[in-house]
């Protein structure tokens, strides 16, 4: 099973209303397209040609406005570590690469979103120095 497949299965299992079942061909095409975007960087940790973890980060530039300051941020779109490799430093190695990229692009902060069901990920992100600064809420619509 590929790394992306195992992560997609977890998300689909927990939120089938949001995440589609695994489609490796479509996912590979999506990642190819992301690699062509100059704002996107993908880091992969591998051993013996096997991916142990990956992170997709996008540089986002917010212009100055009457309501907020201009700033460059680095948004972590996805991060995944093979279940067999968790708690072995792979995620930390990925975030070190993200930190170096943030320095390189002069980002003021590194941002990510995480699903409420993903408690293990929350603990990991907090151990890496992330803090909750915003809450995203949703309501299914139309309500019944």
C-alpha positions as CSV (number, residue, x, y, z in Angstrom):
1,X,0.0,0.0,0.0
2,X,1.4,3.4,-0.9
3,X,1.9,6.2,1.6
4,X,-0.8,8.4,0.1
5,X,-3.2,5.5,0.0
6,X,-2.9,4.8,3.7
7,X,-3.4,8.4,4.6
8,X,-6.4,8.9,2.3
9,X,-8.0,5.7,3.7
10,X,-7.8,7.2,7.2
11,X,-9.4,10.5,6.1
12,X,-12.1,8.8,4.0
13,X,-13.0,6.4,6.9
14,X,-13.3,9.3,9.4
15,X,-15.0,11.9,7.0
16,X,-16.5,10.2,4.0
17,X,-18.7,13.2,3.5
18,X,-15.5,15.2,2.7
19,X,-12.9,12.7,1.5
20,X,-13.3,10.5,-1.5
21,X,-12.2,6.8,-1.6
22,X,-8.7,6.1,-2.8
23,X,-8.0,6.8,-6.4
24,X,-4.2,6.4,-6.9
25,X,-4.2,7.5,-10.6
26,X,-6.1,10.7,-9.9
27,X,-3.9,11.4,-6.8
28,X,-0.7,10.9,-8.8
29,X,-2.0,13.4,-11.4
30,X,-2.9,15.9,-8.7
31,X,0.6,15.7,-7.2
32,X,2.2,16.1,-10.7
33,X,0.2,19.3,-11.2
34,X,1.3,20.5,-7.8
35,X,4.9,20.0,-8.7
36,X,4.5,22.3,-11.6
37,X,3.3,25.1,-9.4
38,X,6.2,27.4,-8.4
39,X,4.6,28.3,-5.1
40,X,4.4,24.6,-4.0
41,X,7.2,22.5,-2.6
42,X,7.0,18.8,-1.8
43,X,9.5,17.2,0.5
44,X,9.8,13.4,0.7
45,X,11.7,11.3,3.2
46,X,12.6,7.9,1.8
47,X,14.7,4.9,2.6
48,X,15.7,2.3,0.0
49,X,13.4,4.0,-2.6
50,X,10.4,3.7,-0.3
51,X,8.6,6.9,0.8
52,X,8.4,7.1,4.6
53,X,6.7,10.5,4.7
54,X,5.9,13.6,2.7
55,X,4.9,17.2,3.2
56,X,3.3,19.6,0.6
57,X,3.9,23.3,1.4
58,X,2.7,26.3,-0.4
59,X,4.1,29.9,-0.2
60,X,1.1,32.3,0.2
61,X,1.5,36.0,-0.1
62,X,-1.2,38.2,1.4
63,X,-1.2,41.8,0.2
64,X,-1.5,44.7,2.6
65,X,-5.1,45.9,3.2
66,X,-6.9,48.3,5.4
67,X,-7.7,45.3,7.7
68,X,-4.4,43.3,7.8
69,X,-0.7,43.5,7.2
70,X,1.0,42.2,4.1
71,X,2.8,38.9,4.9
72,X,4.2,35.8,3.4
73,X,3.2,32.6,5.1
74,X,4.0,28.9,4.4
75,X,0.9,26.8,4.4
76,X,1.3,23.1,5.0
77,X,-1.3,21.6,2.7
78,X,-0.6,18.0,3.6
79,X,1.7,15.9,5.7
80,X,1.8,12.2,6.0
81,X,4.1,9.6,7.6
82,X,3.7,5.9,7.0
83,X,2.0,4.4,10.1
84,X,5.0,2.0,10.6
85,X,7.4,5.1,10.7
86,X,5.6,7.3,13.2
87,X,7.5,8.3,16.3
88,X,10.8,7.7,14.5
89,X,11.7,11.2,13.6
90,X,10.3,11.3,10.0
91,X,7.7,14.0,10.7
92,X,10.3,16.0,12.6
93,X,12.7,15.7,9.6
94,X,9.9,16.9,7.3
95,X,9.1,19.9,9.5
96,X,12.8,20.8,9.6
97,X,12.7,21.0,5.8
98,X,9.5,23.2,6.1
99,X,11.3,25.5,8.6
100,X,14.2,25.9,6.2
101,X,11.9,26.7,3.4
102,X,10.0,29.2,5.5
103,X,13.4,30.9,6.3
104,X,14.3,30.9,2.6
105,X,11.0,32.6,1.5
106,X,11.0,35.0,4.6
107,X,7.7,33.6,5.8
108,X,6.3,35.2,9.0
109,X,4.6,32.0,10.0
110,X,3.9,28.4,9.1
111,X,0.2,27.5,9.0
112,X,-1.7,24.3,8.7
113,X,-5.2,22.9,9.4
114,X,-6.0,19.6,11.0
115,X,-9.2,17.7,11.4
116,X,-10.7,17.3,14.9
117,X,-10.6,13.5,14.6
118,X,-6.8,13.5,14.2
119,X,-5.8,13.7,17.8
120,X,-2.4,12.0,17.3
121,X,-1.6,14.6,14.6
122,X,-2.6,17.5,17.0
123,X,-0.1,16.2,19.6
124,X,2.6,15.9,17.0
125,X,2.0,19.4,15.7
126,X,2.0,20.9,19.2
127,X,5.3,19.1,19.9
128,X,6.7,20.7,16.7
129,X,5.7,24.1,18.1
130,X,2.3,24.8,16.6
131,X,-0.4,26.5,18.6
132,X,-4.1,26.7,17.9
133,X,-4.9,30.3,16.8
134,X,-8.2,29.9,15.0
135,X,-11.2,27.6,15.0
136,X,-13.0,26.6,11.8
137,X,-16.6,25.6,12.2
138,X,-19.1,24.1,9.7
139,X,-22.7,23.4,9.5
140,X,-24.2,20.8,7.1
141,X,-26.6,22.4,4.7
142,X,-29.4,22.2,4.0
143,X,-30.3,21.2,7.5
144,X,-33.1,18.7,7.9
